[in-house]
Amino acid sequence: MTATLGSNQLLAFIKFLRGRNIPVSPADTLDAVQAASLLGYEQRDTLRDGLAAVLAKSSHEELTYREAFDLFFQPAKNEAQRTSAQEDASAAQESPDSGEVAAGQQDAVGDSLEDLLQGASGGMDPALSELAASSLMQALQGGDEAALSLSIEAAAEAAKVDQIQMFTQRGQYTRRLLDELGETALRDAAIALENSHPRAFAEVQELREDLRQRARDRVERAYLVHAAGDTEDFLDSALAEVRLANISPHQMARMRRLIDRMARKLASRHGRRRRRTRRGQLNVPATLRAAAATDGVPFNTHWRHIRKKKPQVMAICDVSGSVAAYAKFLLMFLYAVQDVLPRTRSFAFSSTLGEVTEWFDSLPVEEAVTRVNRVYGGATDYARAFLDFNSLALQDINKATTVIILGDARNNNSDPRLDLLAEIKARCKRLIWLNPEPRVGWGTGDSAMLPVIQHCHIATECNNLRQLERIVDKLLSEARGR
């Protein structure tokens, strides 16, 4: 591999690493290029270990790096195939009867492809004439890896293989790459030889399969570098827009990863930062008392510190059958951002309401959610739930508290006791009502959502993860005073 080709491959590999969530800075890239230039591209293991020292910064990253390296720089499959073929040919030559068998076989199946291309059997078919003049055919027959690599890279650039975006496009780009390589000549030759020269036909088919495999490998590598990360982002983005009630069990693993990723993004955006601020108001009495030891000269000043109330979130979730799935993901999301919302208290109800904060502190989130649904599931009674909440936690609400209520406000045509909701609003800083139903359904049937809106600071539709992320993001921004 030449230095230029190796450098291009290295830059593509670094892009591949970034798609696998290994951060590689421009400085790291320059270090990797320098390391590769010193180590060379001939020894695969040496290059892998040398780049690991530059690009992998933790044991977890090193494990991911080595898997990515082995996947990206796969050993050439054709080399092993050619070695095996050469060994078979050598064994055949060593056999005492090999010449007679070969002659017999040749009589049985006809001329070889090489004989036909050299014109040994007389005038050639136009398809064979085109094949004989093809540089690709010469490289395939001679096993010229350098020429094949250059041809494939040139064809890949012409076919714009690196623009692949989805895994479903691999077949399409493989066909484009083969057309640019001139595989049509091989196909026409195979058609011409199929009936008249079986032996030559079999050899052409073998070369075609070799070329197709090389093309598939090149497209697969382009997909891994340029589209694998985009595909994962596309699937995550699509899942974030799906209604939470429609999430199937086999999607839960991806959903958990997506929630964790969103939580890390919010934590990095809203986490505590060091800021330069004024030192506050001078505490004159304390300063004068300290100056008594220095004859009244205030060498040591004292300042007043005003302790701000930390923001608190109280989440009240309806876990009745109609909205249980939404409550599950709301609680999972809130507890995933505990780094920036450490004071979160959770309550669940269908009719009777109870605090479930300790369950989430002591159990895995999904197990806690399962217990909540089992204990508090049932028919909805908002009046009973508001009454229970006011007796349990109303005295703990202050102007640093945000109350989030998740529910569809459908109370089976009973009085929801909105006077109790008004009392909660009067005490808290912000009352947010999240309704998983579309807005067009608010106020229809037994929905009490329209009068509920009058007793909330914010009432909004929330039925997928993207909407939930925006709401929590806004909540954190306001909590931090941004």
LINMO-V802987 format. One record per residue. RES is the residue in one letter. SS is DSSP state (H for helix, E for strand, C for the rest). PHI is phi as a letter, one per 40 degrees, with the letter a starting at -180 (999 if undefined). D_LAST is the distance of its C-alpha to the last C-alpha in Angstrom with 2 decimals. Layout:
BEGIN
RES SS PHI D_LAST
RES SS PHI D_LAST
END
This chain:
BEGIN
M C 999 53.98
T C c 53.54
A H c 50.84
T H c 49.23
L H c 49.25
G H c 48.00
S H c 45.05
N H c 44.06
Q H c 44.37
L H c 42.28
L H c 39.40
A H c 39.66
F H c 39.67
I H c 36.48
K H c 34.79
F H c 36.29
L H c 34.80
R H c 31.28
G H c 31.92
R C b 32.76
N C g 29.43
I C b 30.99
P C c 28.74
V C b 31.03
S C c 29.74
P H d 31.74
A H c 33.18
D H c 34.29
T H c 35.91
L H c 37.89
D H c 39.00
A H c 40.13
V H c 42.12
Q H c 43.72
A H c 44.62
A H c 46.12
S H c 48.16
L H c 49.61
L H c 50.31
G C g 51.52
Y C b 51.18
E C c 54.59
Q C c 53.96
R H c 51.39
D H c 50.94
T H c 50.64
L H c 47.98
R H c 46.02
D H c 46.08
G H c 45.30
L H c 42.23
A H c 41.05
A H c 40.96
V H c 38.60
L H c 36.38
A C b 36.09
K C b 34.03
S C a 34.47
S H c 37.16
H H c 35.18
E H c 34.59
E H c 38.27
L H c 39.44
T H c 37.38
Y H c 38.55
R H c 42.21
E H c 42.04
A H c 40.44
F H c 43.07
D H c 45.93
L H c 44.63
F H c 44.02
F C c 47.13
Q C c 49.60
P C c 53.21
A C c 55.25
K H c 57.04
N H c 59.84
E H c 60.96
A H c 61.83
Q H c 63.57
R H c 65.61
T H c 66.56
S H c 67.80
A H c 69.75
Q H c 71.31
E H c 72.38
D H c 73.98
A H c 75.79
S H c 77.09
A H c 78.35
A H c 80.11
Q H c 81.81
E H c 83.07
S C c 84.73
P C c 88.49
D C b 88.57
S H c 85.33
G H c 87.12
E H c 89.29
V H c 86.42
A H c 84.24
A H c 87.13
G H c 87.77
Q H c 84.14
Q H c 84.07
D H c 87.12
A H c 85.58
V H b 82.19
G C h 82.85
D C c 81.65
S C c 78.47
L H c 75.64
E H c 76.47
D H c 80.06
L H c 79.06
L H c 76.64
Q C c 79.35
G C g 81.68
A C c 84.14
S C b 84.94
G C h 85.66
G C c 83.62
M C c 80.00
D C c 77.93
P H d 75.52
A H c 72.58
L H c 74.03
S H c 74.61
E H c 70.94
L H c 69.99
A H c 72.36
A C c 70.80
S C c 67.24
S H c 65.62
L H c 63.37
M H c 66.51
Q H c 67.95
A H c 64.79
L H c 64.72
Q H c 68.40
G H c 68.31
G C g 65.15
D C c 63.63
E H c 60.05
A H c 59.01
A H c 60.23
L H c 58.68
S H c 55.26
L H c 55.37
S H c 56.51
I H c 53.83
E H c 51.03
A H c 52.44
A H c 52.73
A H c 49.21
E H c 47.88
A H c 50.05
A C c 48.94
K C f 45.25
V H c 44.93
D H c 41.67
Q H c 40.00
I C d 40.40
Q C b 37.31
M C b 38.51
F H c 41.02
T H c 43.11
Q H c 43.91
R H c 45.84
G H c 49.22
Q H c 48.63
Y H c 47.80
T H c 50.68
R H c 53.06
R H c 51.77
L H c 52.20
L H c 55.74
D H c 56.69
E H c 55.56
L H c 57.56
G C g 60.69
E H c 61.14
T H d 62.98
A H c 66.04
L H c 66.13
R H c 65.84
D H c 68.68
A H c 70.82
A H c 70.31
I H c 71.46
A H c 74.51
L H c 75.49
E C d 74.78
N C c 78.33
S C c 80.47
H C b 79.16
P H d 77.50
R H c 77.15
A H c 75.41
F H c 73.23
A H c 72.04
E H c 71.22
V H c 69.21
Q H c 67.28
E H c 66.48
L H c 65.18
R H c 63.10
E H c 61.48
D H d 60.80
L H c 59.10
R H c 57.07
Q H c 55.83
R H c 54.79
A H c 52.95
R H c 51.17
D H c 50.14
R H c 48.73
V H c 46.73
E H c 45.52
R H c 44.33
A H c 42.53
Y H c 40.84
L H c 39.73
V H c 38.33
H H b 36.79
A C b 36.22
A H c 36.04
G H c 32.34
D H c 31.75
T H c 33.82
E H c 31.85
D H c 28.58
F H c 30.38
L H c 31.58
D H c 28.17
S H c 26.64
A H c 29.56
L H c 29.29
A H c 25.60
E C c 26.78
V C c 29.72
R C d 29.79
L H c 29.37
A H c 32.66
N H c 34.45
I C c 33.50
S C c 36.88
P H d 37.74
H H c 38.42
Q H c 34.85
M H c 33.31
A H c 33.42
R H c 31.45
M H c 29.04
R H c 28.42
R H c 27.84
L H c 25.40
I H c 23.41
D H c 23.45
R H c 22.33
M H c 19.36
A H c 18.49
R H c 18.84
K H c 16.60
L H c 13.75
A H c 14.63
S H c 14.64
R H c 11.24
H H b 9.52
G C c 12.32
R C c 12.59
R C b 12.84
R C c 14.99
R C b 13.77
R C c 16.12
T C b 15.69
R C c 18.34
R C c 20.74
G C h 20.46
Q E c 23.31
L E c 26.89
N C c 28.90
V H c 32.19
P H d 34.57
A H c 33.68
T H c 33.97
L H c 37.38
R H c 38.69
A H c 37.89
A H c 39.59
A H c 42.86
A H c 43.91
T H b 43.57
D C f 45.48
G C g 42.45
V C c 40.71
P C c 37.02
F C c 36.79
N C b 34.25
T C c 31.32
H C b 29.37
W E b 25.86
R E c 24.33
H C b 21.66
I C c 19.58
R C c 18.89
K C c 15.76
K C c 16.36
K C c 15.10
P C c 13.68
Q E b 16.73
V E b 17.54
M E b 20.95
A E b 22.26
I E b 25.41
C E b 27.28
D E c 30.39
V C b 32.67
S C c 35.58
G C d 37.23
S C c 35.40
V C b 31.86
A H c 32.60
A H c 31.58
Y H c 28.11
A H c 27.63
K H d 28.79
F H c 26.14
L H c 23.29
L H c 24.43
M H d 24.97
F H c 21.45
L H c 19.83
Y H c 22.15
A H c 21.52
V C b 17.88
Q C c 19.12
D C c 17.84
V C b 14.25
L C b 15.50
P C c 18.58
R C b 19.28
T E b 20.37
R E b 23.48
S E b 25.39
F E b 28.02
A E b 30.48
F E a 33.03
S C b 35.51
S C b 37.35
T C c 37.18
L E b 33.73
G E a 33.24
E E c 30.62
V C b 30.64
T H d 28.09
E H c 30.93
W H c 32.22
F H c 29.08
D H c 29.11
S H b 32.77
L C b 33.42
P C d 32.20
V H d 29.73
E H c 32.29
E H c 35.02
A H c 32.90
V H c 32.11
T H c 35.84
R H c 36.73
V H d 34.28
N H c 35.87
R H c 39.32
V H c 38.90
Y H b 36.82
G C c 37.86
G C i 40.04
A C c 40.17
T C c 37.11
D C a 37.09
Y H c 33.78
A H c 35.49
R H c 36.67
A H c 33.33
F H c 31.38
L H c 34.18
D H c 34.06
F H c 30.28
N H c 30.49
S H c 33.30
L H c 31.59
A H b 27.98
L H c 27.40
Q H c 27.93
D H c 25.16
I C c 22.44
N C b 20.30
K C c 17.16
A C b 15.14
T E b 16.79
T E b 15.92
V E b 19.24
I E b 19.81
I E b 23.29
L E b 24.93
G C a 28.18
D C c 30.24
A C f 31.15
R E c 34.82
N C b 36.80
N C f 40.38
N C g 40.89
S C b 40.42
D C c 38.45
P C c 34.90
R C f 34.55
L H c 31.42
D H c 31.92
L H c 30.78
L H c 27.62
A H c 27.04
E H c 27.41
I H c 24.72
K H c 22.30
A H c 23.28
R H c 22.44
C C c 19.17
K C c 15.57
R E a 15.52
L E b 18.54
I E b 18.33
W E b 21.70
L E b 22.32
N E b 25.71
P C c 27.37
E C c 29.80
P C c 29.48
R H c 28.64
V H c 32.21
G H c 33.47
W C c 31.49
G C g 34.04
T C c 37.04
G C g 39.63
D C c 38.60
S E c 34.83
A C b 33.27
M H c 29.91
L H c 30.22
P H c 30.57
V H c 27.92
I H d 25.29
Q C c 25.97
H C b 24.90
C C b 21.54
H C c 18.06
I E b 17.84
A E b 21.00
T E a 21.08
E E c 23.55
C C a 22.94
N C b 25.96
N C a 25.06
L H c 22.94
R H c 20.95
Q H c 19.85
L H c 19.08
E H c 16.90
R H c 14.79
I H c 14.52
V H c 13.65
D H c 11.03
K H c 9.37
L H c 10.14
L H c 8.68
S H c 5.18
E H c 5.72
A H c 7.71
R C c 5.65
G C g 3.80
R C c 0.00
END
